[in-house]
Amino acid sequence: MGIDSKGKGLLIVLSGPSGAGKGTVCSALRKRVSETELIYSVSATTRQPRQGEVDGVNYFFKTRDEFEGMIDRGELLEWARYVDNYYGTPRRFVEEQLNQGRDVLLEIEVQGAKQVKERFPEGVFIFLLPPSLDELRSRILERGTETEETVKDRMNVAVDELEQVYHYDYVVVNDRVESACGRVRSILTAEHCKRERLFHNQPDWLEGL
């Protein structure tokens, strides 16, 4: 019997401080990797759909009662409440994609990643770092929407979040988007080649040799 080098998909959790470029790197990955191999996690939310948004594509749109029921039943890998609306990652969607051999990419804040690791420790956790704190500050300022006080608050939060880096499997410095994207793809290739991952799902692969 041969060995399947792909097997079950990986849950890739990419997080880091605001301004590290998580969204940009994730967008670059999605352009370079087919959806048959890598799919972006779809979140559930209680907010109303915006024009053009499609249920199950942009979000899973839920009522408050439906969402709170998902929380009670343990159906979310992580969840949080922002501005009177709930947001979270449905476990069922992620597991269905993984079982089909697709890798699932979850872009999330540090606190959400901590919840995911508690509920799904077999995931691959990648921390995206800015080249320096000065560069991080510059990126936040470039948005042009932040006051000096807000920038200061965001930097203080970022320093706290950076201390969580030791809970991650990998660290990728986002100096250039292309380079960071390439490093993440290299991590995925290496993870799929891990002995324990291959043999755990295929313990009898030597039969028939």
N, C-alpha and C positions, 0 to 999 in steps of 0.2 A: 504493500500500500504506500502510495506517495505521500508527501507532506504538503499541506496547503500553506503557503507562505503568507497568505492574507488572513484567512480565518475571520474571527470576530473583529468588529471595528473598535477603534479607540475613542474614548471621550477625552478631548483635548480642552483643557481649561486655560485660557489666556487672560491674565489679569496684571494689574500694575496701577500705579498712581495716575490720576487725571493729568493729561498732558504727555504721557509716555507714548501715545500713538497707537493704542490698541485697535481702535476702529479702522485706522489707515492700514495697519498691517493685516487685519482680518480681511479687509476689502481686497488687498493685493493677493492674499492666499486664495480667495474665492475665484479670482480671475485666472489663476494659474493651475488650479486643481479642479478636475471634473467633479460635478455633483454626484456622479456615481461612486466616487471615492471619498469625497469630503462634503459634508452638508452642514450648514449653519443652523445652530439650535434655534428653534422657534419658541418664544416665550409666551406665557399666558398673562393676560392683563384684564383688569376690570374697567379700563378707560374705554371711551367710545371710539369706534373706528374713525380714522380720518379719511378724507376723500381719496379713493383709489386703493385703500388698504383692503386686503382679502383675508378672511378668516382661514387660519391654517397655513398661510403663506407669510404674512407679516407678523401676525400674532394669532394666538388662540384667544378669541374674545369671550370673556366669561362674565356672568353676573357676580355680584358680591357674594351671594349665597353659594353659588357654584364654586367660586374660588375658595371660600372659607371651608367648604366641604372637602376640597382637595387638600387643604392644609391639615384638617382633622384626620383624613385617611392616610396621610403620609405619602401623597402622590406627587410631591414636589421635591426636587433635589435642593432647591433653595428658593427663598421668596423674601420680598421686602415690600414696604409700603412707602410710596412717595406721593406727596400732594394729594392725599385722599384716595389714591388708587393703588391696587395691588399689582405687583409684577412677580413672576416666578418662572422656574424651569420645570416643565412636566417630565417626570421620570419615564412615563410610558412612551412618549415620543422618542426620547433619547434611546431607550432600550430597544425599541423596534428598529431604529436605524442601525444600531450597533449589531444586532442579530442578523441584519442583512449584509453585514460586512462593510458598512460605511463608517468612516471616521466622522465624529460629530464635534464641531468646533463651538465652544461656548466662550464668548467674550463677556467678562463679568468683573465687577469690582471685588476688591480684596475680601470684604466681609462675606459676600456671596460665595466666593471661592472656598472660604473656610467651611461654610455649610455643606457645599458639595463634597469636600474631602471627607467630612464626617459620614456622609451618606453613601459616597461612591469612592472609596479610597483607591480603587484600581485605576482611576483616571490618571491622565498625564497632566501635571500641573506646571505651567510655564509662566515665569514672571518676566514681564517686559520692563526693562530699565531704560531711562533716558541716559544719554552719554554723561550728563552731569546735572547737578542741581541748578546751575546757572542756565543750562540749556532748557531744563524743565520750566523754569521761570519765564524764559523768553518765549517758549511755545504758548504758555498760558496768556502772556501779554499780547501775543500776535493775534489772538482771537478778537481783541478790540472790544470785548463786551464786559470786561472785568474792571472793577474799581481797584485802587491800590489796596484797600482794606480786604477786598475779596481775594486778591492775589495772595496777600499775606496769609489769610485763612487757608487757602488751598495749599500753599506751601507747607504750612504746619501739618495739615492732614497728610500730605504726601510723605513727609518725614516719618510720621507714624506708620503709614502703609509700607514704606520701604523696610521697616524693621520686620515685616512679615515674610521677607524674602527667604528666610531659612526654612520655611514650611513648604517650599516648592521643590520640584524635581530638577528643573532647569532654569537658567537665567539667560535671557537674550537681550543684548544691548541694541536698542533701536537708534543706531547712528545714521543709517540710511535704510529706507524702507525695503529696497531690493535685497540688501544684505540680511536684514532681520527676517524677511520672508524666507530667504534661502536657509537660514539657520533653523527656523521652525520646521521646514520641510525635511531637513536632515534629521531632526529629532524624531519626526514621525517615521521615517525610514528605519532608523535605529531601533525604535520601540517595536516595530513589527518584526524585527529580526531577533528579538530577545529570546534566548533559549527557553526560559521559564514560561513565556507567553505562548510560544509555539507548542511546547510539549504538554502544557497544562490542558490544552484543548484537544491534543492529538497524542495521547500517551502510547498508543499502539502503532505508531507510524513505521516502526522497524519491521512489522509483520510483512512477509512477502518478499523481503529483500534476499 
